[in-house]
Amino acid sequence: METTLALMPRFFGWADISAVVLFLVAWNGMTWLVENPPASRPSVHKIMAAHRLTWMQAMLHREPRIMDASLLNALRSGCAFFASGCMIAIGGVVALLGQADRLATVAHDLRLDTAMSRAGWEAKLLVLALVLVSAFMKFVWAHRLFGYCAVLMGAIGSDPADPRNLALARKAAAININAARNFNRGMRTTYFSLALLTWLLGAIPLALATLATVLSLYRREFRSASRDALLAEDEPPVPGS
C-alpha cells in the first residue's frame, strides 16, 4: 500500500504542496513572532496588553463603571461580528463544494489549472473551510473570555484600597489579555484565509498572497503609525495653550 506522501503528488502537484507548506509556516510563524516579539521591539499586541492591565487597575478608582462596561460590550460585539462573518463565509465555501465542476470549467476558460481534478478542487475548498472554522472558533472563544472578564469586573468592590479588589482587577486584566490574544489570532487567521482563497488560482498566486499577508501583518504590528503613537511619550501640556 502506498503511503500518503506518495499519493499526494497524484492529488496535488509539488508546487501546490510547497505553497501550502509556505502558507502554514508563515501563518504559525507570524503568530509566534507577534506573541513573542524581541524585547527591544514589542508588537502592538504586547503594547496593548500592558494598556489592558492599566485599564483594569484604573477601573478600581472609577465610579460608576458604565464606561468600562460599554468598552467591554464593544469588544464582545466585535467578536460576535467577525464570528458571524466567518459563519457566512463557511456556508459559502460549503456551497461551492457542490459546484466543483463549475470551478473546473472556469479554470479551463481562464487557462489557470486545467489539470486539477474535481477531487482537487474540492480538497482546496475543504482546506479553506477548515481555516475559516479555525478563525470562527477563535472569535467565539474570545467572545466567551470577554464574558468571563465582565463577571470579574462585576465582582470588584468599590474600595480601591482593598487588596482583594486589586487581585480581581489583575485577574480581569489577565482574562482580557487572553481574550484579545484569541481575537487577534482570529483576525490573523481571517487574513490568511483570504490569502488561501488565491489557491484556487494556482500555487504561485497562493505563495505571493501569503508573502503579501506576512508583510502587511508585520508592518501593522511592528512598523505602523499606530504603534508609533502607542509608544510616543506623553508630553506635558504647554502653559497657556
C-alpha positions in Angstrom: 0.0 0.0 0.0 1.3 3.4 -1.0 2.0 5.9 1.7 0.1 9.2 2.0 3.2 11.1 1.0 3.5 9.0 -2.2 -0.2 9.7 -3.0 0.0 13.4 -2.5 1.7 14.2 -5.8 -1.2 12.5 -7.6 -3.7 14.6 -5.8 -1.7 17.9 -5.8 1.4 19.0 -7.7 4.6 19.6 -5.9 4.1 23.3 -6.5 0.8 23.2 -4.6 2.4 21.2 -1.8 5.3 23.7 -1.5 2.9 26.7 -1.5 0.8 25.1 1.3 3.9 24.4 3.4 4.9 28.0 2.9 1.4 29.1 3.9 1.4 27.0 7.1 4.9 28.1 8.1 4.0 31.8 7.5 0.7 31.5 9.4 2.2 29.9 12.5 5.4 31.8 12.3 3.6 35.2 12.2 1.6 34.2 15.2 4.7 33.3 17.2 6.5 36.5 16.2 3.6 38.7 17.2 3.1 37.0 20.5 6.8 36.6 21.3 8.5 39.7 19.9 12.0 40.7 20.8 12.1 42.9 24.0 13.7 45.7 22.0 10.8 45.9 19.5 7.5 44.9 21.1 4.5 44.3 18.8 1.2 46.2 19.0 -0.3 43.1 20.7 2.2 43.3 23.5 1.9 47.1 23.9 -1.9 46.8 24.1 -1.6 44.0 26.7 0.1 46.5 29.0 -2.6 49.1 28.4 -5.3 46.5 29.2 -3.7 45.9 32.6 -3.6 49.6 33.2 -7.3 49.8 32.2 -8.4 47.2 34.8 -6.3 48.9 37.5 -7.7 52.4 36.7 -11.2 50.9 36.9 -10.7 50.4 40.6 -10.8 54.2 41.1 -13.8 54.9 38.8 -17.4 55.1 39.9 -19.7 54.4 38.3 -18.1 51.9 35.8 -20.6 52.4 33.0 -17.8 53.4 30.6 -15.9 50.2 31.4 -19.0 48.0 30.8 -19.6 49.9 27.5 -16.0 49.3 26.3 -16.2 45.6 27.1 -19.5 45.3 25.3 -17.9 46.9 22.2 -15.1 44.3 22.3 -17.7 41.5 22.6 -19.6 43.0 19.7 -16.5 42.9 17.5 -16.0 39.2 18.3 -19.6 38.4 17.5 -19.5 40.4 14.2 -16.4 38.5 12.9 -17.7 35.2 14.2 -20.9 35.8 12.2 -18.9 36.8 9.1 -16.9 33.5 9.4 -20.1 31.5 9.5 -21.3 33.2 6.4 -18.0 32.5 4.6 -18.0 28.9 5.7 -21.5 28.5 4.3 -20.4 29.9 1.0 -17.4 27.6 0.8 -19.5 24.6 1.6 -22.0 25.6 -1.1 -19.1 25.8 -3.5 -18.1 22.2 -2.7 -21.1 21.1 -4.8 -20.0 23.3 -7.7 -16.5 21.9 -8.2 -17.3 21.1 -11.8 -18.1 24.7 -12.5 -14.9 25.8 -10.9 -13.0 23.5 -13.1 -14.9 24.9 -16.1 -14.0 28.5 -15.1 -10.4 27.5 -14.6 -10.3 25.9 -18.0 -11.8 29.1 -19.6 -9.2 31.2 -17.8 -6.4 28.7 -18.6 -5.5 28.5 -14.9 -5.2 24.9 -13.7 -6.8 22.7 -16.3 -5.1 19.5 -14.9 -6.8 19.8 -11.5 -9.4 17.1 -10.9 -12.8 17.6 -9.3 -11.4 16.0 -6.1 -8.5 18.5 -6.2 -10.9 21.5 -6.3 -13.0 20.0 -3.5 -9.8 19.5 -1.4 -8.8 23.1 -1.8 -12.2 24.3 -0.8 -12.2 21.9 2.2 -8.9 23.3 3.4 -10.2 26.8 3.1 -13.3 25.9 5.0 -11.2 24.4 7.8 -9.1 27.6 8.1 -12.3 29.6 8.4 -13.6 27.2 11.0 -10.4 27.8 12.9 -11.0 31.6 12.8 -14.6 31.1 13.9 -13.6 29.1 16.9 -11.0 31.7 18.0 -13.6 34.5 17.7 -16.2 32.5 19.7 -13.6 31.7 22.4 -12.6 35.4 22.6 -16.2 36.4 23.0 -16.6 34.0 25.9 -13.4 35.2 27.6 -14.6 38.8 27.4 -17.7 37.5 29.2 -15.6 36.0 31.9 -13.8 39.3 32.2 -17.2 41.1 32.6 -18.0 38.7 35.5 -14.7 39.5 37.2 -15.2 43.2 36.7 -18.6 42.9 38.3 -17.1 41.1 41.3 -14.7 44.0 42.0 -15.8 46.1 45.0 -15.8 49.9 45.4 -12.8 50.1 47.7 -9.6 50.5 45.7 -7.5 50.0 48.8 -8.9 46.5 49.3 -6.2 44.0 48.2 -8.9 41.6 47.1 -10.2 44.1 44.6 -6.7 44.7 43.2 -6.3 40.9 42.8 -9.6 40.7 41.0 -8.6 43.5 38.7 -5.4 41.7 37.8 -7.4 38.6 37.1 -9.8 40.5 34.9 -6.8 42.0 33.1 -5.3 38.5 32.5 -8.6 37.2 31.1 -9.0 40.4 29.0 -5.4 40.0 27.6 -6.1 36.3 26.8 -9.4 37.2 25.1 -7.6 39.8 23.0 -4.9 37.2 22.1 -7.6 34.9 20.7 -9.3 37.7 18.9 -6.1 38.7 17.2 -5.4 35.1 16.3 -8.8 35.0 14.7 -8.1 38.2 12.8 -4.8 36.8 11.5 -6.5 33.6 10.5 -9.0 35.6 8.6 -6.3 37.4 6.8 -4.6 34.2 5.9 -7.9 32.6 4.7 -8.1 35.5 2.2 -4.6 34.6 1.0 -5.6 30.9 0.9 -8.5 31.8 -1.4 -6.0 32.6 -4.1 -5.0 28.9 -4.1 -7.9 28.5 -6.5 -5.9 30.4 -9.0 -2.8 28.2 -8.5 0.3 27.6 -6.4 2.2 30.8 -7.4 -0.8 33.1 -6.5 -1.0 31.4 -3.1 2.7 31.9 -2.4 2.6 35.5 -3.4 -0.6 36.2 -1.4 1.0 34.5 1.6 4.1 36.7 1.4 1.9 39.8 0.9 -0.1 38.9 4.0 3.0 38.4 6.1 4.4 41.8 5.0 1.1 43.5 5.8 0.8 42.0 9.2 4.4 42.7 10.1 4.0 46.3 9.1 0.9 46.7 11.2 2.4 45.1 14.3 6.0 46.5 14.1 6.2 49.5 11.8 2.8 51.2 11.7 1.9 54.7 12.7 -0.5 53.4 15.3 2.4 51.6 17.0 4.5 54.7 17.0 1.6 56.6 18.6 1.3 54.0 21.3 5.0 54.2 22.1 5.1 58.0 22.0 6.0 59.6 25.3 3.3 61.7 26.9 4.2 65.4 26.7 3.2 67.8 29.4 0.7 70.5 28.3 2.1 73.8 27.2 1.2 76.6 29.6 -1.3 79.0 28.2 -2.4 76.7 25.4 
